[in-house]
Amino acid sequence: MRAHRHPPRPTRHLLAAGVSLVLGLPAAQAQIYHLYLLCQGNVAAGLASPSGGSAPATPPPALVASRGAAESRFDEPSEKNLGDGNENVQARTRAFKAAAQRGNAHLDLALRDSNMSMFIQRSNVLPTGERMKYEATQTHYTATYFPARTSQSWRDWRGSWFFTWYPPFEKMSATRFAVDRQTGRLEGEVVGPQGEVLGLIDMQCEPRRDGQGQQPRF
């Protein structure tokens, strides 16, 4: 008489997928985000430079980006830029103080190291639900958000506080930012179509590890 054989037990991956299907969630959501950043600070707009233009002085080294890049990429700090660090901090502080408007800003991010993706969980300076690629160096997490103007997130965001507070932000072609991995400080810039800086973002981020942060909702 042939012995009855039990079917093999489902693997952990199949169990995760099954739970996702039962809950009506995409399987990708069951994947682990290794780091959550809860950031709060300020955004400044209506910047004035010493020459009377709209752009502030040289940005911090981690925000020196390759103009016109198809994907987000930040240059590594050079020895010259590192030597200009204090000058850049002072110029940024002056730009903030001279800005026509300043407002409270918040940004909650979820980072996944398996595919280097960054997810916007909650924010009033970037559209909630959007994803972007990020790069990790020994010193910074850096990313650039390019608006997908046809996306639902972008259309919903157009009526948010960010644009009603400062209408020229509607010209935004990118927002780039860097998070210091030691201090948690976030420095960002809202950039217009000609590369002009429309606004500055300064925040302090509080890290949360997997299991401590709220899972992405989208």
RODO-2510 file (C-alpha; in nm, 4 decimals, decimal comma):
residues 218
     n   res          X          Y          Z
     1     m     0,0000     0,0000     0,0000
     2     r     0,1451     0,3374    -0,1053
     3     a     0,2187     0,5660     0,1860
     4     h     0,0368     0,8958     0,1817
     5     r     0,2742     1,1861     0,1163
     6     h     0,2002     1,5266     0,2642
     7     p     0,2343     1,8217     0,0267
     8     p     0,5458     2,0344     0,0834
     9     r     0,5043     2,3257     0,3204
    10     p     0,4845     2,6660     0,1555
    11     t     0,7997     2,8709     0,1662
    12     r     0,8290     3,1948     0,3577
    13     h     0,8027     3,3932     0,0311
    14     l     0,4812     3,2179    -0,0671
    15     l     0,3370     3,2817     0,2767
    16     a     0,4195     3,6521     0,2468
    17     a     0,2611     3,6680    -0,0973
    18     g    -0,0465     3,4853     0,0332
    19     v    -0,0873     3,7288     0,3198
    20     s    -0,0553     4,0178     0,0759
    21     l    -0,3246     3,8744    -0,1482
    22     v    -0,5597     3,8088     0,1420
    23     l    -0,5184     4,1651     0,2647
    24     g    -0,5581     4,3036    -0,0845
    25     l    -0,2050     4,4476    -0,0860
    26     p     0,0545     4,4265    -0,3626
    27     a     0,3282     4,1697    -0,3007
    28     a     0,5913     4,4432    -0,3288
    29     q     0,4557     4,6057    -0,0137
    30     a     0,5520     4,2972     0,1847
    31     q     0,9169     4,3668     0,1068
    32     i     1,1266     4,5240     0,3773
    33     y     1,2163     4,8912     0,3953
    34     h     1,5392     4,9000     0,5928
    35     l     1,5292     5,2642     0,7042
    36     y     1,2678     5,5300     0,7729
    37     l     1,3544     5,9004     0,7964
    38     l     1,1135     6,1360     0,9733
    39     c     1,2259     6,4873     0,8799
    40     q     1,1017     6,8270     0,9989
    41     g     1,2302     7,1770     0,9372
    42     n     1,1773     7,4778     0,7133
    43     v     1,1456     7,5785     0,3508
    44     a     1,2516     7,9236     0,2300
    45     a     1,1318     8,0955    -0,0875
    46     g     1,1848     8,4264    -0,2620
    47     l     1,5622     8,4063    -0,2211
    48     a     1,7905     8,7009    -0,2881
    49     s     2,1605     8,6815    -0,3731
    50     p     2,4161     8,9596    -0,3190
    51     s     2,4083     9,0332    -0,6929
    52     g     2,0324     9,0785    -0,6881
    53     g     1,9526     8,7494    -0,8616
    54     s     1,7225     8,4767    -0,7415
    55     a     1,9796     8,2070    -0,6696
    56     p     2,1836     8,1865    -0,3479
    57     a     2,5576     8,1307    -0,3326
    58     t     2,7310     7,7979    -0,3999
    59     p     2,5251     7,5110    -0,2522
    60     p     2,6684     7,2624    -0,0018
    61     p     2,9046     7,0030    -0,1569
    62     a     2,6528     6,7189    -0,1283
    63     l     2,4070     6,9216    -0,3372
    64     v     2,6442     6,9917    -0,6252
    65     a     2,4561     6,7960    -0,8906
    66     s     2,5172     6,7190    -1,2541
    67     r     2,2838     6,9575    -1,4367
    68     g     2,0492     6,7960    -1,6854
    69     a     2,1185     6,4411    -1,5647
    70     a     1,8525     6,1900    -1,6624
    71     e     1,8729     6,0283    -1,3179
    72     s     1,9604     6,1638    -0,9772
    73     r     2,3369     6,1865    -0,9232
    74     f     2,5348     6,3972    -0,6820
    75     d     2,9073     6,4617    -0,7157
    76     e     3,1393     6,3549    -0,4369
    77     p     3,2733     6,6493    -0,2347
    78     s     3,6048     6,7733    -0,3679
    79     e     3,8838     6,9048    -0,1459
    80     k     3,7994     7,2587    -0,2620
    81     n     3,4318     7,2183    -0,1777
    82     l     3,5151     7,0699     0,1603
    83     g     3,7325     7,3713     0,2305
    84     d     3,4414     7,6005     0,1420
    85     g     3,2072     7,4258     0,3856
    86     n     3,1853     7,7091     0,6373
    87     e     3,1325     7,9644     0,3606
    88     n     2,8504     7,7566     0,2149
    89     v     2,6811     7,7208     0,5542
    90     q     2,7031     8,0953     0,6104
    91     a     2,5701     8,1721     0,2604
    92     r     2,2813     7,9326     0,3095
    93     t     2,2003     8,0882     0,6466
    94     r     2,2032     8,4362     0,4909
    95     a     1,9756     8,3175     0,2101
    96     f     1,7298     8,1774     0,4633
    97     k     1,7263     8,4997     0,6627
    98     a     1,6828     8,7121     0,3498
    99     a     1,4101     8,4919     0,1990
   100     a     1,0781     8,6600     0,1368
   101     q     0,8881     8,3684     0,2929
   102     r     0,9651     8,0874     0,5336
   103     g     0,7359     7,8035     0,6323
   104     n     0,7306     7,4766     0,8238
   105     a     0,8138     7,1646     0,6237
   106     h     0,7973     6,7920     0,6887
   107     l     0,9041     6,4848     0,4923
   108     d     0,8735     6,1168     0,5880
   109     l     1,0769     5,8764     0,3743
   110     a     1,1095     5,4975     0,3521
   111     l     1,4328     5,3596     0,2026
   112     r     1,4833     5,0134     0,0561
   113     d     1,8423     4,9038    -0,0021
   114     s     1,7572     4,6031    -0,2212
   115     n     1,6734     4,8265    -0,5184
   116     m     1,7870     5,1670    -0,3848
   117     s     1,4352     5,3090    -0,3937
   118     m     1,2983     5,5885    -0,1762
   119     f     0,9285     5,6221    -0,1029
   120     i     0,7560     5,9438     0,0106
   121     q     0,5199     5,8414     0,2908
   122     r     0,4042     6,1855     0,4036
   123     s     0,5135     6,5384     0,3157
   124     n     0,4066     6,8934     0,2395
   125     v     0,7059     6,9663     0,0140
   126     l     0,6993     6,6542    -0,2077
   127     p     0,3997     6,4533    -0,3342
   128     t     0,2990     6,1675    -0,1065
   129     g     0,3090     5,8273    -0,2754
   130     e     0,5880     5,9038    -0,5219
   131     r     0,9036     5,6931    -0,5525
   132     m     1,2547     5,7832    -0,6632
   133     k     1,6015     5,6323    -0,6756
   134     y     1,8614     5,7317    -0,4199
   135     e     2,2353     5,6921    -0,3882
   136     a     2,4235     5,6131    -0,0690
   137     t     2,7790     5,7296    -0,0089
   138     q     2,9749     5,6964     0,3131
   139     t     2,8510     6,0409     0,4155
   140     h     2,5103     6,1071     0,2545
   141     y     2,1889     5,9709     0,1108
   142     t     2,1169     6,1775    -0,2004
   143     a     1,8198     6,1875    -0,4349
   144     t     1,6467     6,4027    -0,6946
   145     y     1,2727     6,4156    -0,7496
   146     f     1,1656     6,4898    -1,1073
   147     p     0,7907     6,5617    -1,1277
   148     a     0,5903     6,3151    -1,3322
   149     r     0,3312     6,5729    -1,4290
   150     t     0,0924     6,3096    -1,5591
   151     s     0,0851     6,1124    -1,2328
   152     q    -0,2106     6,1244    -0,9962
   153     s     0,0212     6,2128    -0,7073
   154     w     0,1407     6,5213    -0,8941
   155     r    -0,2120     6,6311    -0,9859
   156     d    -0,3264     6,5942    -0,6257
   157     w    -0,0186     6,7766    -0,5014
   158     r    -0,0807     7,0780    -0,7270
   159     g    -0,3518     7,1974    -0,4908
   160     s    -0,1420     7,1537    -0,1775
   161     w    -0,0013     7,4068     0,0675
   162     f     0,3350     7,4046    -0,1114
   163     f     0,2020     7,5829    -0,4219
   164     t    -0,0567     7,8054    -0,2596
   165     w     0,2082     7,9217    -0,0121
   166     y     0,4505     8,0187    -0,2903
   167     p     0,2992     8,0050    -0,6455
   168     p     0,6375     8,0326    -0,8313
   169     f     0,7063     7,6758    -0,7143
   170     e     0,4797     7,5704    -1,0013
   171     k     0,7836     7,6227    -1,2270
   172     m     0,9736     7,3508    -1,0382
   173     s     1,1594     7,1081    -1,2637
   174     a     1,3334     6,9132    -0,9845
   175     t     1,3879     6,8976    -0,6117
   176     r     1,7219     6,7604    -0,5015
   177     f     1,8304     6,6884    -0,1482
   178     a     2,0983     6,5202     0,0609
   179     v     2,0736     6,3683     0,4092
   180     d     2,3886     6,3594     0,6221
   181     r     2,4249     6,0035     0,7515
   182     q     2,6013     6,1172     1,0688
   183     t     2,3966     6,4171     1,1786
   184     g     2,0615     6,3482     1,0082
   185     r     2,0521     6,6975     0,8586
   186     l     1,8681     6,7286     0,5263
   187     e     1,9578     7,0066     0,2828
   188     g     1,7519     7,0510    -0,0327
   189     e     1,6877     7,2827    -0,3232
   190     v     1,3806     7,3437    -0,5381
   191     v     1,5120     7,4066    -0,8893
   192     g     1,3435     7,5835    -1,1812
   193     p     1,3619     7,5063    -1,5566
   194     q     1,6734     7,7185    -1,6128
   195     g     1,8560     7,5740    -1,3131
   196     e     1,7590     7,8669    -1,0920
   197     v     1,7069     7,7938    -0,7226
   198     l     1,3450     7,8710    -0,6326
   199     g     1,3696     7,7628    -0,2715
   200     l     1,5811     7,5998    -0,0019
   201     i     1,4848     7,3178     0,2315
   202     d     1,6528     7,2541     0,5671
   203     m     1,5358     6,9758     0,7963
   204     q     1,6485     6,7510     1,0770
   205     c     1,5738     6,3816     1,0243
   206     e     1,5096     6,1189     1,2904
   207     p     1,5888     5,7616     1,1788
   208     r     1,3713     5,4568     1,2382
   209     r     1,4711     5,1011     1,1519
   210     d     1,2586     4,8221     1,0097
   211     g     0,9784     4,7416     1,2501
   212     q     0,9898     5,0886     1,4072
   213     g     0,8469     5,2976     1,1251
   214     q     0,5013     5,3014     0,9727
   215     q     0,4824     5,0815     0,6651
   216     p     0,4248     5,2597     0,3287
   217     r     0,0566     5,3066     0,2537
   218     f     0,0771     5,3127    -0,1263
***
